[in-house]
């Protein structure tokens, strides 16, 4: 999963976003109003890859950053407006359970699919 995320970031089809859940909801728009692009949507991908690697390494608090797919903020289906793909729990394997997370044994990291 991590390798694919890196691939779509390099292809310019995903980005690391710092928006809170409320900000994502606000920027997503409504059924009759198109959404607005996140301010984190268009930085160079090298910076996005660095942020994504730091997310994987647990340098940020849980849920503070997410990986979002770049689709279309004017799509009629609200769920297709730059959806959140994943967020890292940020904790290394310690044996403690994290609700909604699974373990990527290659990375030694717990991931939460959002």
Secondary structure, 3 states (H helix, E strand, C coil): CHHHHHHHHHCCCEEEECCCHHHHHHHHCCCCCCCCCCCCCCCCHHHHHHHHHHHHCCCCCCCCCEEEECCCCCCCCHHHCCCEEEEEEEEECCCCCCCCEEEECCCCEEEEEC
